[in-house]
Amino acid sequence: MNSGGPGYPLASLYVGDLHPDVTEAMLYQKFSPAGPIVSIRVCRDIITRRSLGYAYINFQQPADAECALDTMNYDVIKGRPIRIMWSQRDPALRKSGVGNIFIKNIDDSIDNKALYDTFSAFGNILSCKVVCDERGSKGYGFVHFETQEAANRAIETMNGMLLNDRKVFVGHFKSRKEREVEFGTKVMKFTNIYIKNFGDNLTDEKLKEAFSAFGKTLSVRVMRDEKGRSRGFGFVNYAHHEDAQKAVDEMNGKEMNGKIIYVGRAQKRLERQGELKRKFDQLKQDRIQRYQGVNLYVKNLDDSIDDERLRKEFSPYGTITSAKVMTEAGQSKGFGFVCFSSPEEATKAVTEMNGRIVATKPLYVALAQRREERKAILTNKYMQRMATVRTMPSPIIDSYHQSGYYMTVPQVWTYKQSVDKSAAETTKGEPKYSEGTLYSAVKTQMPLPTFLYFLKYTFVILE
């Protein structure tokens, strides 16, 4: 493997597909035989501190890093084969697509190592991965070569070849934007149409009879369940796009078997799900924009307050479009929402009603926040609080702190131990401490806050 490729550190390795329980110590134990290691970092979630499944290992010498990559790639740690590649910090290099190829229709038995062994004959590989989910291989993968020439050789040789008795497709990797543009062009030339809502009495013959008037059909099918009954939808595939387009234009919204049918371009499930998701996201954004700055969150409501009372209390401040007390099994949950027609009215209501006593309780009134916004705010507050805690000196730890990564632990004394030692101390001319004088002696040597910490965490008083 050539470690001198452009754009990434010579002695830094990326280690992926890690088990969540893999730690820096495990990786050090695994990789240290290859050579001296400068640092190891398992990347973790900033809040939960759970492993993200990948790590970076920095060696002192590039030759040691190359040795680790060549000899340890796809070794198993905690039941999972790890994937090693040169660390590429430059996102432009990773996202350019140069030297990257896509392979699909891969047999389930082919894993990362088998794919690597198959394609390594065409050139140096930077990254190789079979995409998997919890059930195993998803049947496609990617190989990123160091040069575009190596990628071209792999495509010319392997495209259409059999791998474990399955004919694979090998082609240049295309970004999502490129695929969407290409797919949009194909969409404009569709020949397969989808028909639904025609009931359960329509047969293939009747469906063909109704749609063959628009052009030559290659196939017509009414979809049925396991008992042979119509599921109320089907497909018609035409020989020419123009005939399919004409059928959609003429038949969509027409009546068939006493029902209004839908006729449109047939879509793959993923495409249909993506379209529905985009529509849902758009509706969500529209709703967010519509209620931005006008929807109020009201909590600490008395159990006697219902929707009508809530509306009445807030109506002096503007036009209310909705007022709702949240309930469960008919019982108030103690909070609700009031939506005004303008942000100015909502702001006035917050100013006047926040803290006001209604029934028997003071209200808390604020602009309503989406769950994502509220989570982000709480996370930010938590991080600020943790940062403050880290910067505050601890009187006990700081007094015993020493340089380096380790700190000594203060000895835990008990009153009984001090009494037992007092006789020996007296013989040496040292004063004998009683229960009261022991505390007094300690207290006089340190400030009161430090003494309280010391008293809480260091002394164990035995009865």
C-alpha positions as CSV (number, residue, x, y, z in Angstrom):
1,M,0.0,0.0,0.0
2,N,1.4,3.4,-1.0
3,S,1.4,5.7,2.0
4,G,2.6,8.7,-0.1
5,G,-0.7,9.6,-1.7
6,P,-1.7,13.2,-1.7
7,G,-3.9,14.9,0.8
8,Y,-3.7,12.8,4.0
9,P,-1.2,12.4,6.8
10,L,1.5,9.9,6.2
11,A,1.3,8.2,9.6
12,S,-2.4,8.5,10.6
13,L,-4.9,5.7,10.2
14,Y,-8.7,5.7,10.2
15,V,-10.2,2.6,11.9
16,G,-13.9,2.0,11.2
17,D,-16.7,-0.5,11.8
18,L,-15.7,-0.7,15.5
19,H,-17.8,-2.5,18.1
20,P,-19.4,0.1,20.5
21,D,-17.4,-1.4,23.4
22,V,-14.0,-1.0,21.8
23,T,-11.8,1.4,23.8
24,E,-8.5,3.1,23.2
25,A,-6.7,0.6,25.4
26,M,-8.0,-2.3,23.2
27,L,-6.8,-0.5,20.1
28,Y,-3.4,0.2,21.7
29,Q,-3.0,-3.5,22.6
30,K,-3.9,-4.4,19.0
31,F,-1.8,-1.9,17.1
32,S,1.2,-1.4,19.3
33,P,3.1,-4.4,17.9
34,A,3.3,-2.6,14.5
35,G,5.3,0.2,16.0
36,P,5.4,3.2,18.4
37,I,2.1,5.0,18.7
38,V,1.8,8.7,19.3
39,S,-2.0,8.9,20.0
40,I,-5.3,6.9,19.7
41,R,-8.7,8.5,19.8
42,V,-12.0,6.7,19.7
43,C,-14.6,9.3,18.5
44,R,-17.6,9.6,20.8
45,D,-20.9,11.4,21.0
46,I,-20.3,14.7,22.8
47,I,-23.3,14.2,25.1
48,T,-23.7,10.4,25.7
49,R,-20.0,9.6,25.3
50,R,-20.9,6.5,23.3
51,S,-18.6,5.4,20.6
52,L,-19.4,6.5,17.1
53,G,-17.8,3.3,15.7
54,Y,-14.5,4.7,14.4
55,A,-11.2,5.9,15.7
56,Y,-7.9,7.6,14.6
57,I,-4.5,6.1,15.3
58,N,-1.3,8.2,14.8
59,F,2.0,6.3,14.5
60,Q,5.4,7.9,14.9
61,Q,6.6,6.4,11.6
62,P,4.7,6.1,8.2
63,A,6.3,2.6,7.7
64,D,4.7,1.4,10.9
65,A,1.3,2.7,9.9
66,E,1.6,1.1,6.5
67,C,2.6,-2.2,8.2
68,A,-0.5,-2.0,10.4
69,L,-2.8,-1.3,7.4
70,D,-1.4,-4.2,5.4
71,T,-1.4,-6.8,8.1
72,M,-4.3,-5.9,10.4
73,N,-7.0,-4.7,7.9
74,Y,-10.3,-6.7,8.5
75,D,-9.0,-8.3,11.7
76,V,-11.7,-9.1,14.2
77,I,-12.1,-7.1,17.4
78,K,-15.0,-8.1,19.7
79,G,-16.7,-10.1,17.0
80,R,-16.5,-7.4,14.2
81,P,-13.9,-7.1,11.4
82,I,-12.4,-3.6,11.5
83,R,-11.8,-1.5,8.4
84,I,-8.5,0.4,8.2
85,M,-7.7,3.1,5.7
86,W,-5.4,6.2,5.5
87,S,-6.9,9.1,7.4
88,Q,-8.1,11.7,4.8
89,R,-8.8,15.0,6.6
90,D,-9.4,16.9,3.4
91,P,-13.2,16.6,2.7
92,A,-12.6,17.7,-1.0
93,L,-10.5,14.6,-1.5
94,R,-13.1,12.3,0.1
95,K,-16.1,13.8,-1.7
96,S,-14.6,14.4,-5.2
97,G,-15.5,10.8,-6.3
98,V,-12.1,10.5,-8.1
99,G,-11.2,6.8,-8.1
100,N,-14.4,5.7,-6.4
101,I,-16.5,2.9,-7.9
102,F,-19.9,1.4,-7.1
103,I,-20.6,-2.3,-7.2
104,K,-24.1,-3.8,-6.9
105,N,-25.8,-7.2,-7.0
106,I,-23.1,-8.6,-4.6
107,D,-23.7,-12.0,-3.2
108,D,-24.5,-12.1,0.6
109,S,-21.4,-14.2,1.3
110,I,-19.0,-11.5,0.1
111,D,-17.7,-9.3,2.9
112,N,-15.3,-6.3,3.1
113,K,-12.2,-8.5,3.0
114,A,-13.4,-10.6,0.0
115,L,-14.3,-7.4,-1.9
116,Y,-10.9,-6.0,-1.1
117,D,-9.1,-9.1,-2.2
118,T,-11.1,-9.1,-5.5
119,F,-10.3,-5.5,-6.5
120,S,-6.8,-5.0,-5.0
121,A,-5.4,-6.5,-8.2
122,F,-6.3,-3.3,-10.1
123,G,-4.4,-0.8,-7.9
124,N,-3.9,0.6,-4.4
125,I,-7.2,0.8,-2.5
126,L,-7.9,3.7,-0.1
127,S,-11.2,2.3,1.2
128,C,-13.4,-0.7,0.6
129,K,-16.8,-1.4,2.1
130,V,-19.8,-3.6,1.6
131,V,-22.9,-1.8,2.9
132,C,-24.7,-3.8,5.6
133,D,-27.6,-3.5,8.0
134,E,-28.6,-5.6,11.0
135,R,-29.6,-8.5,8.8
136,G,-26.4,-8.5,6.8
137,S,-25.2,-7.4,3.4
138,K,-27.5,-5.1,1.4
139,G,-26.0,-6.3,-1.9
140,Y,-23.9,-3.3,-2.8
141,G,-20.6,-1.7,-1.9
142,F,-17.9,0.8,-2.8
143,V,-14.2,0.6,-3.6
144,H,-12.1,3.8,-3.5
145,F,-8.9,3.5,-5.5
146,E,-5.9,5.8,-5.2
147,T,-6.0,6.8,-8.9
148,Q,-8.8,7.1,-11.5
149,E,-6.8,4.9,-13.8
150,A,-7.1,2.0,-11.4
151,A,-10.8,2.6,-11.0
152,N,-11.2,2.5,-14.8
153,R,-9.3,-0.8,-15.1
154,A,-11.6,-2.3,-12.4
155,I,-14.7,-1.2,-14.2
156,E,-13.6,-2.4,-17.6
157,T,-12.6,-5.8,-16.3
158,M,-15.2,-6.6,-13.6
159,N,-18.4,-5.0,-14.9
160,G,-20.7,-7.9,-15.9
161,M,-18.5,-10.6,-14.4
162,L,-19.7,-13.3,-12.1
163,L,-18.8,-13.1,-8.4
164,N,-20.0,-16.2,-6.5
165,D,-22.3,-17.0,-9.4
166,R,-23.9,-13.6,-9.5
167,K,-23.5,-11.1,-12.3
168,V,-22.3,-7.8,-10.7
169,F,-22.6,-4.3,-12.0
170,V,-19.5,-2.1,-11.6
171,G,-19.5,1.5,-12.5
172,H,-18.3,5.0,-11.5
173,F,-19.6,6.3,-8.2
174,K,-22.2,9.0,-8.6
175,S,-23.2,11.5,-6.0
176,R,-26.8,11.9,-4.9
177,K,-27.2,15.1,-6.9
178,E,-25.9,13.4,-10.0
179,R,-28.3,10.5,-9.5
180,E,-31.2,12.8,-9.0
181,V,-30.5,14.6,-12.2
182,E,-30.2,11.3,-14.1
183,F,-33.3,10.0,-12.5
184,G,-35.2,13.1,-13.3
185,T,-34.4,12.6,-17.0
186,K,-35.6,9.0,-16.9
187,V,-38.8,10.1,-15.1
188,M,-39.7,12.3,-18.1
189,K,-39.7,9.2,-20.3
190,F,-41.8,6.7,-18.3
191,T,-43.8,3.9,-19.9
192,N,-45.2,2.1,-16.8
193,I,-48.3,3.5,-15.2
194,Y,-50.0,2.8,-11.9
195,I,-53.8,2.6,-11.5
196,K,-55.6,2.3,-8.1
197,N,-59.1,2.5,-6.6
198,F,-60.9,0.4,-9.2
199,G,-62.4,-2.0,-6.7
200,D,-62.0,-5.8,-6.4
201,N,-64.0,-7.0,-9.4
202,L,-61.7,-5.9,-12.2
203,T,-59.7,-8.6,-14.1
204,D,-56.5,-8.3,-16.1
205,E,-58.5,-8.6,-19.3
206,K,-60.9,-5.8,-18.4
207,L,-58.0,-3.5,-17.4
208,K,-56.2,-4.2,-20.6
209,E,-59.4,-3.5,-22.6
210,A,-59.8,-0.2,-20.9
211,F,-56.2,1.0,-21.4
212,S,-55.1,-0.6,-24.7
213,A,-57.0,2.2,-26.5
214,F,-54.1,4.5,-25.9
215,G,-51.4,2.4,-27.5
216,K,-49.6,-0.9,-27.5
217,T,-49.3,-2.5,-24.1
218,L,-46.4,-4.8,-23.1
219,S,-48.0,-6.0,-19.8
220,V,-51.1,-5.5,-17.8
221,R,-51.5,-6.8,-14.2
222,V,-54.1,-6.5,-11.4
223,M,-52.4,-7.1,-8.1
224,R,-54.0,-9.8,-5.9
225,D,-53.6,-11.1,-2.3
226,E,-52.7,-14.6,-1.2
227,K,-56.4,-15.7,-1.7
228,G,-56.5,-14.4,-5.3
229,R,-58.7,-11.4,-4.5
230,S,-58.0,-8.0,-6.2
231,R,-56.1,-5.5,-4.0
232,G,-57.7,-2.6,-5.9
233,F,-54.6,-1.5,-7.9
234,G,-52.6,-2.6,-10.8
235,F,-50.0,-1.7,-13.5
236,V,-50.0,-1.1,-17.3
237,N,-46.7,-1.0,-19.2
238,Y,-46.7,0.6,-22.6
239,A,-44.3,0.3,-25.5
240,H,-43.9,4.0,-25.9
241,H,-43.8,6.9,-23.5
242,E,-46.2,9.0,-25.5
243,D,-48.9,6.3,-25.1
244,A,-48.3,6.1,-21.3
245,Q,-48.5,9.9,-20.9
246,K,-51.8,10.0,-22.9
247,A,-53.3,7.3,-20.7
248,V,-52.4,9.3,-17.6
249,D,-53.9,12.5,-19.0
250,E,-57.1,10.8,-20.2
251,M,-57.9,8.3,-17.4
252,N,-56.8,10.0,-14.2
253,G,-59.9,11.0,-12.3
254,K,-62.3,9.1,-14.6
255,E,-64.9,6.7,-13.3
256,M,-64.4,2.9,-13.6
257,N,-66.7,0.3,-11.9
258,G,-68.6,3.1,-10.2
259,K,-65.4,4.5,-8.6
260,I,-63.1,7.5,-9.4
261,I,-59.7,6.0,-10.2
262,Y,-56.2,7.4,-9.9
263,V,-53.8,7.0,-12.8
264,G,-50.2,8.1,-12.6
265,R,-46.6,7.3,-13.3
266,A,-45.5,4.1,-11.6
267,Q,-42.9,4.8,-8.9
268,K,-40.5,2.6,-7.0
269,R,-41.1,2.3,-3.3
270,L,-38.0,4.3,-2.3
271,E,-39.0,7.1,-4.7
272,R,-42.5,7.1,-3.4
273,Q,-41.3,7.2,0.2
274,G,-38.9,10.0,-0.6
275,E,-41.6,12.0,-2.2
276,L,-44.0,11.5,0.7
277,K,-41.2,12.5,3.1
278,R,-40.5,15.7,1.1
279,K,-44.2,16.6,1.2
280,F,-44.4,15.9,5.0
281,D,-41.2,18.0,5.6
282,Q,-42.7,20.8,3.5
283,L,-45.9,20.7,5.5
284,K,-43.9,20.7,8.7
285,Q,-41.9,23.7,7.7
286,D,-45.1,25.5,6.6
287,R,-46.6,24.8,10.0
288,I,-43.5,26.0,11.8
289,Q,-43.5,29.3,9.8
290,R,-47.2,29.8,10.4
291,Y,-46.9,29.5,14.1
292,Q,-43.5,31.2,14.5
293,G,-43.8,33.8,17.3
294,V,-47.6,33.5,17.7
295,N,-47.9,30.2,19.6
296,L,-47.6,30.3,23.4
297,Y,-46.9,27.6,25.9
298,V,-48.7,27.9,29.2
299,K,-47.9,25.6,32.2
300,N,-48.8,25.3,35.9
301,L,-52.5,25.4,35.1
302,D,-55.0,24.7,37.8
303,D,-57.0,21.5,37.3
304,S,-60.2,23.5,37.0
305,I,-59.1,25.4,33.9
306,D,-60.5,24.1,30.6
307,D,-60.2,25.3,27.0
308,E,-62.9,27.9,27.3
309,R,-61.4,29.4,30.5
310,L,-57.9,29.5,29.0
311,R,-59.2,31.4,26.0
312,K,-61.1,33.8,28.2
313,E,-58.0,34.6,30.3
314,F,-55.9,35.4,27.2
315,S,-58.5,37.0,25.0
316,P,-57.9,40.6,26.2
317,Y,-54.5,40.6,24.5
318,G,-55.6,39.9,20.9
319,T,-57.4,37.6,18.5
320,I,-56.9,34.0,19.5
321,T,-57.0,31.4,16.7
322,S,-56.8,28.4,19.1
323,A,-56.6,27.6,22.8
324,K,-56.1,24.1,24.1
325,V,-55.5,22.5,27.5
326,M,-53.7,19.2,27.1
327,T,-55.5,16.3,28.9
328,E,-55.1,12.6,29.5
329,A,-58.2,10.4,30.2
330,G,-60.2,13.6,30.7
331,Q,-57.8,15.0,33.3
332,S,-55.8,18.2,32.7
333,K,-52.0,17.6,32.4
334,G,-51.3,21.1,33.8
335,F,-50.2,22.8,30.6
336,G,-51.7,24.0,27.3
337,F,-51.2,26.2,24.2
338,V,-52.7,29.5,23.1
339,C,-52.2,30.7,19.5
340,F,-52.6,34.4,18.5
341,S,-53.1,35.9,15.1
342,S,-49.9,38.1,15.3
343,P,-46.5,38.1,17.1
344,E,-47.2,41.4,18.6
345,E,-50.3,40.1,20.4
346,A,-48.4,37.0,21.6
347,T,-45.6,39.1,23.0
348,K,-48.0,41.3,24.9
349,A,-49.7,38.2,26.3
350,V,-46.4,36.8,27.5
351,T,-45.5,40.1,29.2
352,E,-48.8,40.5,30.9
353,M,-49.7,36.9,31.8
354,N,-46.4,35.3,32.8
355,G,-46.4,35.0,36.6
356,R,-50.1,36.1,37.0
357,I,-52.2,33.9,39.4
358,V,-55.1,32.3,37.7
359,A,-57.4,30.2,39.9
360,T,-54.9,29.2,42.5
361,K,-51.6,29.0,40.7
362,P,-49.1,31.5,39.1
363,L,-48.8,30.8,35.3
364,Y,-45.7,30.3,33.4
365,V,-46.1,31.7,29.9
366,A,-43.5,31.6,27.1
367,L,-43.2,31.2,23.3
368,A,-43.8,27.6,22.4
369,Q,-40.7,25.8,21.2
370,R,-40.3,22.7,19.0
371,R,-38.9,19.6,20.6
372,E,-35.6,20.0,18.6
373,E,-35.2,23.6,19.7
374,R,-35.9,22.7,23.3
375,K,-33.4,19.8,23.2
376,A,-30.7,22.0,21.7
377,I,-31.2,24.7,24.4
378,L,-31.1,22.2,27.2
379,T,-28.0,20.5,25.7
380,N,-26.3,23.9,25.5
381,K,-27.1,24.7,29.1
382,Y,-25.8,21.3,30.2
383,M,-22.5,21.8,28.3
384,Q,-22.1,25.3,29.8
385,R,-22.8,23.9,33.3
386,M,-20.3,21.1,32.8
387,A,-17.7,23.5,31.5
388,T,-18.2,25.7,34.7
389,V,-17.9,22.6,36.9
390,R,-14.6,21.6,35.2
391,T,-13.1,25.0,35.8
392,M,-14.0,25.2,39.5
393,P,-11.1,24.1,41.7
394,S,-11.9,21.3,44.2
395,P,-10.3,22.0,47.6
396,I,-9.6,18.4,48.3
397,I,-8.3,17.3,44.9
398,D,-6.3,20.4,44.3
399,S,-4.5,20.1,47.7
400,Y,-3.4,16.6,46.8
401,H,-3.1,17.0,43.0
402,Q,0.3,16.1,41.5
403,S,1.6,16.5,38.0
404,G,0.9,13.9,35.3
405,Y,-2.2,11.8,34.7
406,Y,-2.5,10.4,38.2
407,M,-3.4,11.8,41.5
408,T,-2.9,10.5,45.0
409,V,-5.9,9.6,47.1
410,P,-6.1,11.2,50.5
411,Q,-5.9,8.8,53.4
412,V,-9.2,8.2,55.1
413,W,-9.0,8.7,58.9
414,T,-11.4,7.6,61.6
415,Y,-11.8,9.0,65.0
416,K,-11.2,5.5,66.4
417,Q,-7.9,5.3,64.6
418,S,-6.8,8.7,65.9
419,V,-7.6,7.6,69.5
420,D,-5.7,4.3,69.1
421,K,-2.6,6.1,67.9
422,S,-2.7,8.8,70.5
423,A,-0.8,6.8,73.2
424,A,2.1,6.2,70.9
425,E,2.1,9.8,69.8
426,T,2.2,10.9,73.4
427,T,5.3,8.9,74.2
428,K,7.1,10.7,71.4
429,G,6.2,14.0,72.9
430,E,3.4,14.8,70.4
431,P,0.1,16.1,71.8
432,K,-2.8,13.7,72.3
433,Y,-5.9,14.7,70.4
434,S,-9.4,14.2,71.8
435,E,-12.5,14.3,69.6
436,G,-12.9,18.0,70.1
437,T,-9.2,19.0,69.8
438,L,-8.8,16.8,66.7
439,Y,-11.5,18.8,64.8
440,S,-10.1,22.1,66.2
441,A,-6.6,21.2,65.0
442,V,-7.8,20.4,61.5
443,K,-10.2,23.3,61.3
444,T,-7.5,25.9,62.2
445,Q,-5.3,24.7,59.4
446,M,-7.7,25.4,56.5
447,P,-10.5,27.8,55.5
448,L,-14.1,26.9,56.5
449,P,-15.3,25.7,53.0
450,T,-12.2,23.5,52.7
451,F,-12.8,22.2,56.2
452,L,-16.4,21.3,55.4
453,Y,-15.3,19.3,52.3
454,F,-12.6,17.7,54.4
455,L,-15.1,16.8,57.1
456,K,-17.6,15.4,54.6
457,Y,-15.3,13.3,52.5
458,T,-12.3,12.4,54.6
459,F,-13.4,11.7,58.2
460,V,-15.6,8.7,59.1
461,I,-16.8,9.1,62.7
462,L,-17.3,5.8,64.4
463,E,-19.7,5.6,67.3
